[in-house]
């Protein structure tokens, strides 16, 4: 198979040769033994909300953990057959946030809808992406990904942030104008929010066409634009280089003191005579091979590893069946969790702002957390980026405008006028991520920075009481 594949092949063909598919019973055994966390599946029927305490919330969290692990397992198996891009897009499509937002919209919890969607974008961009960079950086010195596709994703996120900031700027401009009252802004903000939402849906449709058809080769796992992943240097090599540099420094110091500083050639240095086994720059009577030979050997080993056959643990039918069942169970468990958190908020102790921006997105993105981090450790950062940034794009360009349009159909006054503090936080988060991914490489420190920024935002939202901007809108 050639390196450059056709548009459809880049999405539908596996990155490596596949072994024979397992039987039904072998696939079922693989699902049962996929992780020891499967024992936590017993918490699913126990997560039904019953009281206004922390117990139902904790049980729902424990029930989602094994489901997220199974979803990561199914997505990883699917990526062997369809490639990392299409598998990441499918995983980003299985969003629990959409179900949670519809449930909240039916109950006229408009502020909870908006805060949970903004929180989903923040969670994917900072927490999930940061965990991917950090976990992968512990195993690899630098992990590479496609620069062009990542910058395109950053541009799409920037457009979505502008769409969220413009209604807030519109509201602020009219509020400062003494000739306008807040009561006069209801219909204009509703109208512009619905119009902008329709445009965002067209942008999302164009993005899908661009990714899946017109420029599918750009998202190929083997595309030339993807940066190379670099492993950590062996510890023995670092020790050898340290000894060599130390010896060179001593020789230079002696020559400078005696005034006999001479030009040394790479043929025979003091470090070579000291560190070579024979003391004469040879290894067993043969010259020491140059460093390029070892690099060429590493490249050849990497090429053989890329061509190594992968053995799937699930058949295609069982893989798709597992994806469907786990997605439904996650949606049901997340709905029970929402009801449990509502009772907890009514009991006091946790603000609705913190629940919407921090708690709900963490629960809704549990599957993305496990999937993205698991595949990042396996050096499938393209899939991790597709899950983390792809989910953020899907929330910003599809779920948010779709919910606004659906609310329009249902007669609910939901707008793109988000809380000003939430809008600013979203803008700053997208800005930071743009700086982090612009070089096409990642390391553990960049991931650590993103995770710490998310923790900082969590602390601020714990104390932030929120603002009521829907007072001038029609009643829900």
C-alpha atoms as one frame of an Amber mdcrd trajectory, in Angstrom:
protein
   0.000   0.000   0.000   1.429   3.368  -0.944   2.022   6.114   1.583  -0.430
   8.481  -0.077  -3.879   6.946  -0.132  -7.076   8.097  -1.712  -9.644  10.199
   0.180 -11.915   7.308   1.083  -9.033   4.966   1.851  -7.560   7.420   4.314
 -10.708   7.125   6.414 -11.839   3.547   5.920  -8.597   1.582   5.779  -6.711
   0.565   8.934  -3.336   2.122   9.658  -1.718  -1.322  10.100  -2.492  -4.788
   8.716  -5.136  -6.575  10.770  -5.156 -10.155  11.919  -8.186 -12.453  11.800
 -11.314 -11.255  13.628 -12.172 -13.178  16.811 -15.348 -15.192  17.235 -18.420
 -14.058  19.161 -17.441 -15.844  22.368 -13.865 -14.626  22.166 -15.131 -11.060
  21.738 -17.508 -11.445  24.684 -14.669 -12.755  26.838 -12.514  -9.794  25.829
 -15.266  -7.394  26.897 -15.699  -9.052  30.281 -11.961  -9.169  30.947 -11.221
  -5.783  29.393 -10.618  -4.174  32.786 -10.962  -4.953  36.465 -13.105  -1.797
  36.649 -15.983  -3.780  35.132 -16.878  -4.857  38.638 -18.154  -1.299  39.172
 -20.951  -1.959  36.686 -23.056  -3.133  39.618 -23.459   0.540  40.590 -25.567
   1.296  37.485 -28.911   0.128  38.954 -27.929   1.666  42.297 -27.421   5.154
  40.831 -31.164   5.959  40.660 -31.645   9.252  42.554 -33.549   8.872  45.783
 -32.351  11.353  48.410 -30.857  14.831  48.574 -27.457  13.626  49.745 -24.060
  13.071  48.234 -24.502   9.286  48.071 -26.464   9.112  44.751 -23.944  11.476
  43.150 -21.008   9.324  44.247 -22.715   6.125  43.089 -23.397   7.677  39.662
 -19.744   8.608  39.349 -18.701   5.051  40.173 -21.188   3.698  37.605 -19.822
   5.876  34.806 -16.165   4.917  35.384 -16.387   1.361  33.939 -18.659   2.564
  31.128 -16.061   5.136  30.133 -13.383   2.456  30.182 -15.470   0.172  27.945
 -16.098   3.031  25.529 -12.358   3.666  25.357 -11.803  -0.034  24.656 -14.423
  -0.097  21.872 -13.113   3.100  20.263  -9.551   1.794  20.289 -10.708  -1.422
  18.605 -12.658   0.555  16.011  -9.655   2.751  15.206  -7.795  -0.363  13.986
 -10.353  -0.739  11.199 -11.385   2.773  10.208  -8.365   4.870  11.199  -7.858
   7.306  14.039  -9.666  10.230  12.378 -13.019   8.564  11.800 -12.871   6.801
  15.174 -12.221  10.120  16.915 -15.085  11.749  15.025 -17.432   8.929  16.031
 -16.377   9.213  19.666 -16.910  12.971  19.575 -20.405  12.393  18.168 -21.424
  10.261  21.161 -21.905  13.306  23.367 -23.765  13.017  26.631 -23.892  16.812
  26.819 -26.557  16.934  24.114 -28.872  14.638  26.081 -28.261  16.516  29.332
 -28.900  19.853  27.617 -32.200  18.660  26.118 -33.368  17.358  29.505 -32.476
  20.663  31.172 -34.155  22.610  28.364 -37.417  20.728  28.811 -37.372  21.677
  32.497 -36.648  25.350  31.578 -33.247  25.345  33.298 -31.744  27.720  30.736
 -28.827  28.861  32.896 -27.869  25.244  33.569 -27.995  24.505  29.832 -25.634
  27.361  29.006 -23.197  26.760  31.847 -22.982  23.015  31.148 -22.200  23.606
  27.455 -19.529  26.197  28.213 -18.127  23.857  30.840 -17.969  21.022  28.301
 -15.794  23.120  25.993 -13.511  24.092  28.894 -13.284  20.508  30.143 -12.299
  19.108  26.742  -9.831  21.870  25.899  -8.059  22.108  29.245  -8.633  18.963
  31.295  -8.896  16.253  28.620  -6.253  17.711  26.293  -3.985  18.459  29.245
  -4.302  14.905  30.550  -3.483  13.560  27.069  -0.343  15.672  26.769   0.716
  14.871  30.334   0.111  11.106  30.147   1.746  10.789  26.719   4.618  13.028
  27.814   5.497  10.665  30.641   6.290   7.982  28.056   7.530  10.084  25.125
   9.752  13.142  25.184   7.684  14.809  22.450   4.556  13.641  20.668   3.731
  14.979  17.250   0.443  15.723  15.530  -0.749  17.493  12.396  -0.022  21.225
  12.425  -2.421  22.217   9.625  -5.414  20.316  10.988  -4.788  21.561  14.512
  -4.588  25.184  13.386  -7.796  24.705  11.427  -9.482  23.369  14.573  -8.196
  26.376  16.493  -9.704  28.699  13.876 -13.078  26.960  14.196 -12.961  27.319
  17.980 -12.107  31.004  17.609 -15.144  31.513  15.376 -17.369  29.857  17.964
 -15.947  32.094  20.696 -16.695  35.168  18.583 -20.267  33.959  18.124 -20.604
  33.731  21.917 -18.943  37.097  22.635 -20.916  39.167  20.107 -24.321  38.890
  21.869 -22.636  39.835  25.158 -20.995  42.854  23.486 -24.353  43.767  21.918
 -26.041  43.606  25.324 -23.266  45.640  26.962 -23.403  48.331  24.278 -27.167
  48.774  24.642 -27.011  48.675  28.425 -24.522  51.556  28.501 -26.759  53.543
  26.172 -29.265  55.488  28.270 -31.751  55.602  25.407 -32.356  51.839  25.599
 -33.777  49.750  28.401 -33.116  46.106  29.151 -36.719  45.324  28.341 -36.145
  46.432  24.735 -33.298  43.924  24.161 -35.238  40.687  24.471 -36.420  40.237
  20.894 -33.243  41.552  19.129 -30.969  39.251  21.139 -33.278  36.288  20.529
 -33.372  37.050  16.805 -29.609  37.487  16.371 -28.909  34.362  18.477 -31.146
  32.243  16.277 -29.679  33.678  13.076 -26.081  33.155  14.222 -26.934  29.604
  15.331 -28.136  28.684  11.853 -24.910  30.067  10.357 -22.841  28.056  12.846
 -24.691  24.896  11.827 -23.746  25.557   8.201 -20.118  26.034   9.268 -20.222
  22.711  11.091 -21.659  20.982   8.026 -18.880  22.469   5.878 -16.340  21.276
   8.448 -17.662  17.712   8.217 -17.521  17.822   4.401 -13.976  19.180   4.554
 -12.818  16.530   7.015 -14.551  13.475   5.581 -14.443  14.132   1.838 -12.747
  17.125   0.201  -9.578  17.125   2.353  -9.755  13.684   3.926  -6.098  13.011
   3.069  -5.086  15.897   5.350  -6.503  13.926   8.301  -4.708  10.723   7.308
  -2.782   9.026  10.100   0.280   8.861   7.814   0.101  12.398   6.445   3.439
  14.165   5.953   2.250  17.119   8.015   2.179  15.068  11.235   5.233  15.766
  13.360   7.450  12.907  14.475   7.197  11.500  17.986  10.503  11.464  19.859
  11.245   8.994  22.616  13.327   9.714  25.685  17.045   9.087  25.236  18.289
   5.900  26.958  19.644   6.473  30.427  22.948   4.750  29.549  23.465   7.100
  26.617  22.870  10.108  28.838  25.465   8.764  31.318  27.980   8.184  28.523
  27.496  11.708  27.166  27.876  13.115  30.680  31.214  11.287  31.169  32.439
  12.371  27.763  31.568  16.031  28.323  33.156  15.907  31.765  36.412  14.463
  30.380  36.486  17.011  27.534  36.047  19.809  30.064  38.980  18.530  32.153
  41.294  18.259  29.110  40.364  21.754  27.950  40.998  23.167  31.427  44.469
  21.538  31.570  45.437  22.776  28.118  44.292  26.298  28.908  46.345  26.377
  32.123  49.506  25.053  30.423  49.046  27.266  27.384  49.077  24.305  25.004
  45.505  24.563  23.697  45.487  22.571  20.473  42.880  21.816  17.891  41.522
  18.317  18.388  40.123  16.262  15.594  37.217  13.856  15.904  39.606  11.033
  14.987  41.035  10.576  18.479  40.094  12.592  21.589  41.002  12.011  25.192
  37.371  11.060  25.887  37.543   8.453  23.134  40.767   6.975  24.469  39.428
   6.809  28.005  35.928   5.531  27.328  36.578   3.101  24.480  36.959  -0.528
  25.595  40.384  -0.924  24.005  41.643   2.537  24.885  42.478   3.231  21.236
  39.157   4.355  19.840  38.162   0.879  18.698  35.586  -1.601  19.850  36.979
  -5.127  19.733  39.489  -4.107  17.060  36.801  -2.470  14.896  36.071   1.262
  14.695  33.164   2.513  16.770  30.241   3.088  14.416  29.089   6.675  13.978
  25.923   7.987  15.637  24.091   8.049  12.281  24.214   4.262  12.125  22.261
   3.945  15.351  19.740   6.512  14.116  19.262   4.549  10.900  18.736   1.383
  12.925  16.083   3.141  15.009  14.299   4.283  11.860  14.356   0.760  10.451
  12.974  -0.663  13.696  10.262   1.988  13.717   9.328   1.098  10.134   9.078
  -2.593  11.036   6.919  -1.690  14.042   4.581   0.349  11.833   4.128  -2.621
   9.502   3.555  -5.094  12.337   0.199  -6.805  12.220  -2.408  -5.834  14.833
  -4.716  -8.478  16.261  -8.220  -7.185  17.114  -9.870  -8.402  20.290 -13.430
  -7.712  19.083 -15.243  -8.489  15.879 -16.674  -5.522  13.973 -20.248  -6.383
  15.007 -19.352  -6.703  18.693 -17.368  -3.479  18.514 -20.323  -1.494  17.135
 -22.746  -3.243  19.506 -20.571  -2.388  22.496 -20.359   1.256  21.401 -24.148
   1.523  21.130 -24.937  -0.190  24.445 -22.314   1.707  26.435 -23.434   5.047
  24.975 -27.043   4.411  26.010 -26.011   3.347  29.507 -23.838   6.436  29.910
 -26.735   8.655  28.827 -29.142   7.023  31.293 -26.641   7.145  34.151 -25.818
  10.783  33.401 -29.524  11.655  33.495 -29.833  10.062  36.926 -26.767  11.992
  37.982 -28.381  15.269  36.897 -31.417  14.514  39.042 -29.177  13.642  41.993
 -27.199  16.868  41.629 -30.424  18.893  41.450 -31.410  17.469  44.810 -27.956
  18.170  46.182 -28.125  21.816  45.056 -31.520  22.224  46.668 -30.077  20.870
  49.897 -27.388  23.571  49.814 -23.603  23.433  49.876 -22.931  23.565  46.102
 -23.903  26.377  43.748 -25.658  25.698  40.462 -22.913  27.631  38.659 -20.231
  25.229  39.874 -22.425  22.230  39.083 -23.048  23.392  35.523 -19.522  24.473
  34.608 -17.426  21.892  36.484 -19.343  18.828  37.730 -21.666  18.102  34.806
 -18.944  18.424  32.110 -16.610  16.122  34.048 -19.338  13.487  34.208 -20.436
  14.007  30.614 -16.849  13.883  29.347 -15.836  10.858  31.391 -15.807   8.733
  28.239 -13.620  11.260  26.412 -11.266  11.433  29.407 -10.621   7.693  29.469
 -10.518   7.267  25.685  -8.223  10.186  24.912  -5.739   9.466  27.702  -5.598
   5.745  26.939  -4.807   6.220  23.250  -2.378   9.083  23.967  -0.217   6.717
  25.998  -0.231   4.383  22.975   1.139   7.236  20.819  -2.142   7.749  18.951
  -2.199  11.466  19.588  -4.148  12.097  16.374  -7.048  10.173  17.873  -6.645
  11.991  21.195  -6.749  15.361  19.462  -9.789  14.227  17.509 -11.552  13.322
  20.750 -10.529  16.386  22.810 -10.562  19.224  20.271 -13.137  17.447  18.106
 -15.540  17.280  21.041 -14.984  20.977  21.764 -15.706  21.867  18.139 -18.789
  19.684  18.156 -20.116  21.360  21.305 -19.313  24.873  20.068 -20.420  24.556
  16.422 -23.152  21.924  16.655 -24.594  21.315  20.126 -24.859  24.977  21.199
 -26.508  26.268  17.977 -28.637  23.120  17.740 -29.959  23.620  21.284 -30.722
  27.294  20.538 -32.570  26.261  17.364 -34.409  23.484  19.206 -35.407  25.948
  21.925 -36.736  28.227  19.184 -38.912  25.377  17.925 -40.073  24.553  21.448
 -40.808  28.190  22.261 -38.047  28.469  24.888 -36.160  31.814  25.135 -32.638
  30.359  24.957 -30.032  32.702  23.444 -26.302  32.880  22.764 -26.030  35.527
  25.477 -23.930  33.607  27.979 -22.693  34.758  31.345 -19.971  37.396  30.691
 -17.499  35.692  33.008 -18.063  32.328  31.296 -17.597  33.910  27.858 -14.310
  35.561  28.861 -13.021  32.329  30.408 -13.865  30.441  27.216 -12.037  33.039
  25.100  -8.907  32.907  27.266  -8.924  29.091  27.257  -9.064  28.922  23.471
  -6.255  31.492  23.317  -4.017  29.421  25.607  -4.683  26.214  23.672  -3.825
  27.990  20.403  -0.409  28.887  21.794   0.194  25.372  23.119  -0.589  23.468
  19.899   0.874  25.867  17.340   4.199  23.988  17.037   2.595  20.598  16.335
   4.303  18.921  19.315   3.386  18.262  22.914   5.167  17.363  26.135   4.173
  16.672  29.718   4.776  20.260  30.891   2.256  21.663  28.404  -0.299  19.160
  29.638   0.473  20.053  33.239  -0.098  23.747  32.466  -3.495  23.073  30.889
  -4.617  20.913  33.817  -3.517  23.517  36.363  -5.394  26.222  34.456  -8.530
  24.098  34.647  -8.045  23.713  38.422  -7.691  27.496  38.729 -10.965  27.967
  36.844 -12.622  25.390  39.085 -11.595  27.362  42.179 -12.948  30.612  40.725
 -16.273  29.056  39.722 -16.662  27.605  43.226 -16.911  31.176  44.564 -18.598
  32.765  41.522 -22.328  33.282  42.204 -23.317  33.794  38.562 -25.358  36.570
  36.967 -28.956  36.608  35.751 -29.007  37.877  32.164 -32.358  36.357  31.227
 -34.433  38.802  33.285 -35.317  40.869  30.221 -36.184  37.789  28.108 -39.677
  36.335  27.844 -40.650  33.859  30.538 -39.842  30.214  29.825
